Structures are given as C-alpha cells and as structure tokens.
Amino acid sequence: MKRKKRSAVRSKAEACDPADHGPRSVPAPWASAASFERAASLFRATADVTRLRLLTRLAEGEWCVTELAEATGVTVSAVSKQLRVLRLENLVKQRREAKHIYYGLSDDHIVRLIRSGLEHAHEPAGTEGEGGDDD
C-alpha cells in the first residue's frame, strides 16, 4: 500500500517540468546560515506553552519570578527553569534590585514575534485543498 502512495506522489511531482513555469529571479538571501540557525534556536525556545505565557506576561513589563509564578500558576522552580531557557536565547534580560531579580523582554522584536504567532494561531484553520499541492 505504501508503494502505491509513493509512486502516486512521485508521478505527480514528475508531471511538473521546470519549463512549465515562467522564469524565476534569484532572490536575495534573507539571512546568513548562522542567522537561520539562531532563528531556529529562538523558535525552539518559544515552542513551549509555559514559556509563551511567560513571554506574554513580560510583554507587559518587568516581573520577578514570584510574581510570574503566581500569575501563571506554575511553581517558582519551574518558572526559573523556563526563564533560564529564555535568557540563554537572549529573549529575556534580568536586573537585580535589592533582593529581587526582575525579568523583562530583551527587545520589541520579541513582542512582535509572539503577537504575530498568537494572531496566526487564532485564525481559523484552512480547509483541506485550499492553497495546497492538491491542484
């Protein structure tokens, strides 16, 4: 059964010839290879519900670990662990004031990234066959 499926996919791909399409210009690269690696690492760091919730809280301003734990319903230990991941990826920064360590977002890019991802996630899912390779 798998062989039939593979051959159907293969024959569909083979049916398309590059000459069937208009010429394409070579686009300027978006970023360096190192930037793509860095971005992938950043997306891995944000690919966790708790970390996303922490980032949305931090988009409102600085918070200490205890406040974040109370606001998100996660233990202080778990919040600290998640903040460490975010800090290692330079998504959050910290500052000490007396006995408190306050965390905040590193810059406005992070707010836009999280907001865009959540807005996209809020959109209704497309129906099968729309804009896909089924044509």
N, C-alpha and C positions, 0 to 999 in steps of 0.2 A: 504494500500500500504506500509506503514512504517513497518507493522508487517512482511510482506514477506521479506523485505530487512533485517530486524534484524535477522530473522530466517536463511536467507542465510548466513549472516555473522557468526552467531553462529554455524551453521552446518559446515562451513569451518574451523572455529577455533577448533571445537570438533573433526574434522577429523585428526588433528595432535596430536600425542601422544608423550610425552617426551621420551619414549623408542625408537621412530623412529629416534632419533638423537644420535650422539655419546656423550660420557660424556664430560661435561664442567668443567674446573677447576674454582675454585672460585677466581676471580681476586682481586688483592689488591685494596682497595678503592682509588679513585683518590684524594679525599679530605674529610675533615670533613664536617659535616652537616652545620656548621657555614660558611665554605668556599663556599659551594654550595649556601647558602642564599646570601652571599656577592657578588658572581659572578652574581647571578640573578639580584641583585640590580644594579650592574655595567652595565649589558646588558640593563636593563630598561632605565638607564641614557643615553646610547648611541643610544637608539631606537627613535631618532628624527633627521630629515634631517638637521635642523639648527645646532644642537649640533654636528652632524657628520662633517658638513662643518667647524665648529669652530675647532674641533679636528684636521682636516687635515691641517688647517692653522697653528695651534700651533705646528704641527709636523715639520714645517719649522723653528721654533724658537719662541722667545717671541714676543708678540704683546700687545699693550694696547687696551682698549675697543674701543676707537675711530677708531683706525686702523682696528680692526676686523669688526666694523660696516660698514665702507667704503668698505672693501674687500668683505664682504658677502652680502651687500645690505640690511642689517637689521638695525633697529634703535638701538641706543646706549642702550636704556632702555631694549629692547628685548635681546640684546647681554649680558647685565649684568645679566639679569634673567637666561639665559641659562648657563652662566659661574658659577653662584651660584649653580645650579644643579650639574654641573660637578665638582665643588670644593667640594661639600658635599660628593661626591662619591670618592674623592681623585684621580680624573682623571687629574685635573689641579692644579697647585700651582700658587701663586701670590707673587710678591715682589713689594715694593714701592721704587721709585726713584724720589725724589723731589715731584712734584705734580702728577706724573704718577704712575699708578699701572699696572705692566706688568704681563701677564699671560703666562704660559708655561705648557707643559705636565709634569706630576709628574714623569714619568719614561719611559724607552724604551718599556716596555710591552704594553703600550697603542698604540704606533706606530705600533707594530706588530699586535695587535688585530684589529685595524681599517684597516690596509692594507690588512690583511687576509680576513676580512669581505667584503671589497670592491672588492678584486680579486675574491672571491667566487660569489659575486653578478654579476660580469661582465661575468662569464661563461654562455654559452648558457643553457637555461633551458632544462632539460631532457625530453624525450618523454614519454608519458603515457605507463606504463607497464614495463619500464626499472628499474630493481633492486627493484621493489615494491613488494607488497604482492599478486600480481595477479597470481603468479605461482602456 
